[in-house]
Amino acid sequence: MDSTPQRHAVPGETARRELDLRDIVDIWYRRRFLLLSIVLLTMIGIEFANYVQYPSFESKVKILLEGPVGLEIPFSHEKLVFKKSEITQTQIEILISRPNLEDVVRTLKLDERTKPTGSFRDTLHAIKDRVIELYRDTKEGLKEFVVVRVLGGRYTPPRKPTPFESAVAHLQRSANLSVESLSNTDFIVATVGDSDPEYAAAIANQLARIYSSRELQVRLDSAREIRHSIDRRLAVVEPQLRASREAIALFKQEHGIVSLDKQR
């Protein structure tokens, strides 16, 4: 006779049962069409999103920075590194400054670029741009209605950016233009991304060319200013030097001093 004590069920207590591999397989088998549909739809969605997005081509250009004269002075290494990092960051900000980007857009006529058409991807992007524009117009219309009709005020709609301003703003985005410094060097690397590889290379080269020409012009202006400063100083010193030479010659003549070089 079995003497093992039996556990009686307590009213209100829910029986617990652990899932084993057979139960998991059974659940998967019964829901296999649903799970396969979810996986298939996810893969289709990913592929569709990759197709809709335009490919991005990157072009990189290296620019050599030269520190100003007097940078390599004998002070602590920490201060020297800190000073060079400041100069590098300053040159990076100059490189991606708005005047340089405006010159790039103006030279390459990026504001006159036509959007690609013809493919299904281009049609989807055109529809997306139209929806965004319609949303903005609707939002501005609602604002004008609330301000004018409800509140009785005056509403001035914001000015829409011109194609030139839009092209400059497009370059200012970090996804389209980024600049970083190479550690332990005086080089900075500008990376330009664009859906057209030729435009990516042209923008990178033009940006480096404009930056180099501006830096050269700054140095020429600085050298010209130094030369003018020297000329102004010489204009003051030369009469004094001429008077000193005349005084020395008169002193030699009065005291009979003869140059040893002439005697030799």
C-alpha positions in Angstrom: 0.0 0.0 0.0 1.4 3.4 -1.1 2.1 5.6 1.9 3.1 8.8 -0.2 1.1 11.7 1.0 -1.2 13.1 -1.7 -1.6 16.8 -2.1 -5.2 17.9 -2.3 -6.2 20.8 -4.5 -6.9 24.0 -2.7 -10.0 25.8 -3.9 -9.1 29.0 -5.9 -5.6 27.8 -6.6 -4.7 27.6 -10.3 -2.7 24.7 -11.4 0.7 25.5 -12.9 2.3 23.6 -15.8 5.7 24.3 -17.3 6.0 24.5 -21.1 8.3 21.9 -22.7 9.7 21.7 -26.2 6.7 19.8 -27.4 4.4 22.6 -26.4 6.5 25.2 -28.1 6.6 23.3 -31.3 2.9 22.7 -31.1 2.2 26.5 -30.6 4.6 27.3 -33.5 2.9 24.7 -35.8 -0.5 26.1 -35.1 0.6 29.7 -35.6 3.1 29.0 -38.4 1.2 30.9 -41.1 0.9 34.0 -38.9 4.6 33.9 -37.9 5.7 33.3 -41.4 3.5 36.2 -42.6 5.0 38.5 -40.0 8.6 37.5 -41.1 7.8 37.9 -44.7 6.1 41.3 -44.3 9.0 42.5 -42.3 11.5 41.5 -45.0 9.4 43.1 -47.7 9.1 46.3 -45.6 12.9 46.5 -45.1 13.6 45.9 -48.8 11.0 48.5 -49.8 12.5 51.0 -47.5 16.0 50.3 -48.9 14.7 50.7 -52.4 12.9 54.0 -51.7 16.0 55.6 -50.1 18.4 57.0 -52.6 21.9 55.6 -52.4 24.4 57.9 -50.7 27.9 58.2 -52.2 30.7 59.7 -50.1 33.7 61.7 -51.3 36.6 62.7 -49.0 39.2 65.3 -49.4 42.2 66.0 -47.1 43.3 69.5 -46.3 46.6 70.4 -44.8 46.6 73.0 -42.1 49.7 75.1 -41.3 50.0 76.6 -37.8 51.0 80.3 -37.6 54.6 81.3 -37.2 55.7 81.1 -33.5 53.4 78.2 -32.6 56.4 75.9 -31.9 57.7 77.9 -29.0 59.3 76.2 -26.0 56.4 76.0 -23.5 54.7 72.9 -22.0 53.5 70.1 -24.3 50.0 70.3 -22.9 49.6 73.9 -23.8 51.0 73.2 -27.3 48.5 70.4 -27.9 45.7 72.6 -26.6 46.7 75.5 -28.8 46.9 73.2 -31.9 43.5 71.7 -31.2 42.0 75.2 -30.9 43.5 76.2 -34.3 42.3 73.0 -35.9 38.7 73.5 -34.6 38.8 77.1 -35.8 39.9 76.0 -39.3 37.1 73.4 -39.4 34.5 76.1 -38.5 36.0 78.3 -41.2 35.8 75.5 -43.7 32.1 74.8 -43.2 31.1 78.4 -42.7 28.2 79.8 -44.6 30.2 82.0 -47.0 32.2 79.0 -48.2 29.1 76.9 -48.7 27.4 79.7 -50.5 30.3 79.9 -52.9 30.2 76.2 -53.5 26.4 76.4 -54.3 26.9 79.4 -56.5 29.9 77.9 -58.4 28.4 74.5 -59.0 24.9 75.9 -59.4 23.5 73.4 -56.9 20.3 75.4 -56.6 19.5 74.7 -60.3 19.8 70.9 -59.9 16.7 69.2 -61.2 15.2 66.3 -59.2 15.4 62.9 -60.9 12.2 61.7 -62.5 11.0 58.6 -64.3 11.4 55.8 -61.8 9.0 54.6 -59.2 11.3 55.7 -56.5 11.4 59.2 -57.9 7.6 59.3 -58.0 7.4 58.2 -54.4 9.8 61.0 -53.4 7.8 63.5 -55.4 4.6 62.4 -53.6 6.4 62.7 -50.2 7.5 66.2 -50.9 4.1 67.2 -52.1 2.5 65.7 -48.9 5.0 67.6 -46.7 4.3 70.9 -48.6 0.6 70.3 -48.3 1.0 69.7 -44.5 2.9 72.9 -44.1 0.4 74.9 -46.1 -2.5 73.5 -44.1 -0.7 74.2 -40.8 0.0 77.8 -41.9 -3.7 78.2 -43.0 -4.9 77.0 -39.6 -2.6 79.4 -37.9 -3.8 82.3 -40.0 -7.5 81.3 -39.4 -7.0 81.2 -35.6 -5.0 84.5 -35.5 -7.2 86.5 -37.9 -10.7 85.0 -37.5 -10.7 83.9 -33.9 -8.3 86.3 -32.2 -8.8 89.2 -34.5 -5.1 89.8 -35.0 -2.7 90.1 -38.0 -0.8 87.1 -39.3 2.3 87.3 -41.4 3.2 84.0 -42.9 6.9 83.0 -42.8 8.9 83.6 -45.9 9.6 80.4 -47.9 13.3 79.8 -48.5 14.6 80.3 -52.0 16.2 77.4 -53.9 19.6 78.9 -53.2 18.9 78.9 -49.4 17.6 75.4 -49.6 20.7 74.2 -51.3 22.9 75.9 -48.7 20.8 74.4 -45.9 21.1 71.0 -47.5 24.9 71.2 -47.4 24.9 72.4 -43.8 23.3 69.1 -42.6 25.8 66.8 -40.9 24.6 63.9 -42.9 25.7 65.6 -46.1 28.8 67.4 -44.9 31.1 66.5 -42.0 34.6 67.5 -41.1 37.0 65.8 -38.7 40.7 66.1 -37.8 43.2 63.3 -38.1 44.8 62.7 -34.8 48.5 63.6 -34.4 48.5 65.4 -37.8 47.8 68.8 -39.3 45.2 67.3 -41.7 41.5 67.7 -41.6 39.2 65.4 -43.7 36.0 66.7 -45.2 33.4 64.1 -46.2 30.6 65.0 -48.6 27.6 62.7 -49.2 25.3 62.9 -52.2 23.1 60.7 -54.2 25.2 61.5 -57.3 28.9 60.4 -57.0 30.0 63.1 -59.5 28.4 65.9 -57.4 29.8 64.5 -54.2 33.4 64.6 -55.7 32.7 68.1 -57.2 31.4 69.5 -53.9 34.4 68.2 -51.9 37.0 69.5 -54.4 35.3 72.9 -54.7 35.0 73.3 -51.0 38.7 72.5 -50.6 39.6 74.9 -53.5 37.5 77.7 -52.0 39.0 77.2 -48.5 42.6 77.2 -49.9 42.0 80.3 -52.0 40.5 82.2 -49.1 43.4 81.2 -46.8 45.9 82.3 -49.5 44.1 85.6 -49.8 44.2 86.1 -46.0 47.9 85.4 -46.0 48.5 87.8 -48.9 46.5 90.5 -47.2 48.5 89.9 -44.0 51.8 90.1 -45.9 50.7 93.2 -47.7 49.7 94.9 -44.4 53.1 94.0 -42.9 54.9 95.5 -46.0 52.8 98.7 -45.8 53.6 98.9 -42.1 57.4 98.5 -42.8 57.2 101.1 -45.6 55.5 103.6 -43.2 58.1 102.9 -40.6 60.9 103.4 -43.1 59.4 106.6 -44.3 59.8 107.9 -40.7 63.3 106.4 -40.1 65.0 107.1 -43.4 65.2 110.9 -42.9 66.7 110.3 -39.4 69.1 107.8 -40.8 70.2 110.2 -43.6 70.7 113.0 -41.0 72.8 110.7 -38.9 75.0 109.7 -41.8 75.5 113.4 -42.7 76.3 114.2 -39.1 78.9 111.4 -39.0 80.5 112.6 -42.2 80.7 116.2 -41.0 82.2 115.0 -37.7 84.9 113.0 -39.5 85.7 116.0 -41.8 86.0 118.4 -38.9 88.3 116.2 -36.9 90.3 114.8 -39.7 89.2 111.2 -39.2 90.2 109.0 -42.2 88.7 105.6 -42.8 91.2 102.7 -42.5 89.6 100.9 -45.4 90.4 103.9 -47.7 94.0 104.0 -46.5 94.4 100.3 -47.1 
